[in-house]
Amino acid sequence: MSVKNWFEDRRKFSGIIEAFIEEATRSSTSSEKDKQINVNANKGLWARCDNCGNMLHVKFSKQNRSVCEERGYHLSMTSMERIEPSIDPNTWIPFDEDMIAKDVLSFSDEDFYENRLLSSQEKTGLTDAVQTGIGYLNGTLIALGVMDFHFMGGSMGSVVGEKITRLIEYATQKLLPLVSICASGGARMQEGTLSSMQMAKISSALQLHQVQKKLLYISVLTYPTTGGVTASFGMLGDIIIAESKAYIAFAGKRVIE
């Protein structure tokens, strides 16, 4: 049985094989620039949808904004992959990019906390699990915070909490609408109480923003949004938007078990 027939028997490819063959044939006569596929070499050329098992070619998945064609499931995206389509070109101004977490508890489990931080920083190119900043959305200046699940499961430690709090305070001062895109496994256990404190700190800043200044806050929940993020700013939006089939909970399946 050929590879093509094997995939067709799976009935979940929705014509992607034919589209890939056609694209590959057409690109063989294109320029070298057109032939390049901007993908992470560590991930390969194919990805599997966590929801339906559909196999997706990463090039077409990127063109489709990481949405599965089979069931409309939203696949995992990096923070920058979310910022780029959300903000008008060349208007993004990041905040607090040099803020780095400290291992105040000298925490270690299977590995030292410092090693986990360094590994995540090398893998993602980020200093921690959130990017914050301002930019224009269809001509309107907004404050935007985007969490990145690829950095230690999007866990909320002291740096994440401080960056989000500073963003909220800036938006309040400048009278800007605020948007957060959540993707987190919850509070970061390696920082203990310092991590838990961020829930109250962010919620207090949002109270000033929403209640006292009457400013808009929109919360976008992606897969997954759990733990301390759900219990704080994830659920405090004036408008709460959830991606299709996003896993939203306080205590996840592993914690319950």
C-alpha positions in Angstrom: 0.0 0.0 0.0 1.4 3.4 -0.9 1.7 6.2 1.6 -1.0 8.2 -0.2 -3.5 5.3 0.0 -2.6 4.7 3.7 -3.5 8.3 4.5 -6.6 8.2 2.4 -7.8 5.1 4.3 -7.5 7.1 7.5 -10.3 9.4 6.2 -9.0 12.3 8.1 -6.8 14.0 5.7 -9.5 16.1 4.0 -7.6 16.4 0.7 -4.4 17.6 2.3 -2.3 15.0 0.5 -3.5 16.2 -3.0 -3.0 19.8 -1.9 0.5 19.0 -0.7 1.5 17.2 -3.9 0.1 20.0 -6.0 2.0 22.6 -4.0 5.2 20.6 -4.1 4.9 20.3 -7.9 4.2 24.0 -8.3 7.0 25.0 -6.0 9.6 22.9 -7.9 9.6 25.6 -10.6 9.5 28.5 -8.1 12.3 30.6 -6.9 14.5 29.5 -4.0 12.7 32.0 -1.8 9.4 30.4 -2.5 10.7 26.9 -1.8 11.6 27.7 1.8 9.3 26.5 4.5 9.5 28.4 7.7 9.1 25.6 10.3 10.9 24.5 13.4 13.3 21.7 12.4 12.8 20.0 15.7 9.1 19.5 15.0 9.4 18.1 11.4 7.0 18.7 8.6 3.9 17.1 10.1 1.9 17.7 13.2 -1.0 15.7 14.7 -4.2 17.4 16.0 -4.5 16.6 19.7 -8.3 16.7 19.4 -9.2 14.5 16.4 -5.8 12.9 15.4 -5.8 14.6 12.0 -2.4 14.8 10.4 -1.5 18.4 9.3 1.4 19.6 7.2 2.9 22.5 9.2 3.0 24.8 6.2 -0.7 24.6 5.5 -1.4 24.6 9.3 0.4 28.0 9.5 -1.5 29.4 6.6 -4.7 28.3 8.4 -3.7 30.1 11.6 -3.1 26.7 13.3 -6.7 25.7 13.1 -7.5 22.0 12.3 -9.5 21.7 9.1 -11.3 18.6 10.3 -13.0 19.8 13.4 -12.0 23.5 13.8 -9.8 22.7 16.8 -7.3 25.4 17.7 -3.7 24.1 17.9 -1.0 25.3 20.2 0.7 28.5 19.1 3.7 30.5 20.5 3.2 33.9 21.9 4.7 35.6 18.9 2.5 33.6 16.5 -0.5 35.1 18.4 0.9 38.6 18.5 1.7 38.9 14.8 -1.9 38.5 13.5 -3.3 40.5 16.4 -1.3 43.7 16.1 -1.0 46.0 13.1 2.4 45.5 11.3 5.3 47.4 12.8 3.4 48.8 15.8 4.3 46.3 18.5 6.3 47.7 21.4 7.3 45.1 24.0 7.6 45.8 27.7 10.0 44.4 30.4 11.8 42.0 28.1 14.8 41.8 30.4 12.9 40.7 33.5 14.2 37.3 34.6 13.0 35.0 37.5 15.2 34.2 40.5 15.4 30.9 42.3 14.8 32.3 45.7 13.8 28.9 47.2 16.8 26.9 45.7 14.1 24.6 44.4 14.8 21.2 42.8 12.8 18.2 41.8 13.9 16.1 38.9 16.0 19.1 37.9 17.1 22.4 39.4 14.7 25.3 38.8 17.6 27.4 37.3 18.3 24.7 34.8 14.6 24.6 33.8 14.6 28.3 33.3 17.7 28.2 31.1 16.3 25.3 29.1 13.0 27.1 28.4 14.8 30.4 27.6 17.0 28.6 25.0 14.0 26.7 23.5 11.6 29.7 23.2 13.9 32.7 23.0 11.8 34.3 25.8 12.9 35.3 29.3 9.6 34.0 30.8 6.2 32.7 30.0 4.5 35.9 28.9 5.0 38.7 26.5 3.5 42.1 27.2 3.4 45.4 25.3 1.3 47.8 23.4 0.3 48.1 19.7 -2.4 49.1 17.4 -5.3 46.7 16.6 -7.1 48.0 13.5 -5.9 51.5 14.3 -6.8 51.4 18.0 -4.0 51.4 20.6 -4.3 48.5 23.0 -2.3 46.9 25.8 -1.7 43.2 25.1 -0.4 40.3 27.3 0.2 36.9 25.6 1.2 33.9 27.6 3.3 31.1 26.0 2.6 27.5 27.1 6.0 26.5 25.5 7.8 28.1 28.4 7.5 25.8 31.4 3.8 25.1 30.6 2.9 28.8 30.7 3.2 28.6 34.5 2.7 31.9 36.4 5.7 32.9 38.5 6.8 36.2 39.9 8.0 37.5 36.6 4.8 36.6 34.8 2.7 38.2 37.5 4.9 41.4 37.6 4.9 41.8 33.9 1.1 41.5 33.7 0.5 43.8 36.6 2.8 46.5 35.1 0.9 46.1 31.8 -2.4 46.6 33.6 -1.1 49.6 35.5 0.2 51.2 32.3 -3.2 50.6 30.5 -5.0 52.1 33.4 -2.7 55.2 33.5 -3.0 55.7 29.7 -6.7 54.8 29.6 -6.1 51.9 27.1 -8.3 48.8 26.6 -6.6 45.7 27.8 -6.4 42.2 26.2 -4.9 39.1 27.7 -4.4 35.8 25.9 -4.1 33.0 28.4 -2.3 29.7 28.0 -1.2 28.3 31.3 -1.0 25.3 33.5 -1.4 27.5 36.5 0.9 28.9 39.3 4.6 27.9 39.1 5.2 25.5 41.9 9.0 26.2 41.9 8.3 29.6 43.4 5.8 28.6 46.1 4.0 31.4 47.8 5.6 34.0 45.6 3.8 32.5 42.7 0.4 32.4 44.6 0.7 36.0 45.5 0.6 37.0 41.8 -3.1 36.0 41.7 -4.1 38.7 44.2 -1.7 41.3 42.8 -3.0 41.0 39.3 -6.7 40.9 40.5 -6.1 44.1 42.5 -4.7 45.9 39.5 -7.6 44.8 37.4 -10.1 46.2 40.0 -8.6 49.6 39.5 -8.6 49.2 35.7 -12.2 47.9 35.4 -14.2 49.2 38.3 -12.6 52.6 39.1 -11.5 53.7 35.6 -14.3 51.9 33.8 -11.9 50.6 31.2 -12.4 47.5 29.0 -10.6 44.2 29.7 -11.0 41.3 27.3 -9.7 37.8 28.3 -9.0 35.2 25.6 -8.8 31.6 26.9 -6.8 29.1 24.9 -5.8 25.5 25.4 -5.0 25.0 28.2 -6.1 27.7 30.8 -6.0 26.2 34.3 -5.0 26.7 37.9 -4.1 30.1 39.2 -4.6 31.9 35.9 -8.2 30.6 35.7 -8.7 31.6 39.3 -7.5 35.2 38.7 -7.3 37.3 35.6 -8.4 34.6 33.2 -12.0 34.8 34.4 -12.2 38.5 35.2 -12.7 39.9 31.7 -15.6 42.1 30.9 -15.6 40.0 27.8 -14.3 36.4 27.9 -13.6 34.6 24.7 -12.6 30.9 24.5 -11.1 29.1 21.5 -12.8 26.1 20.1 -12.4 23.0 22.3 -10.1 24.9 24.7 -9.4 23.0 28.0 -10.4 25.4 30.7 -10.4 24.3 34.4 -9.1 25.1 37.8 -7.7 21.7 38.8 -6.7 19.7 35.8 -7.0 15.9 35.2 -3.5 15.1 36.5 -4.0 17.2 39.7 -7.3 15.5 40.4 -5.8 12.1 39.9 
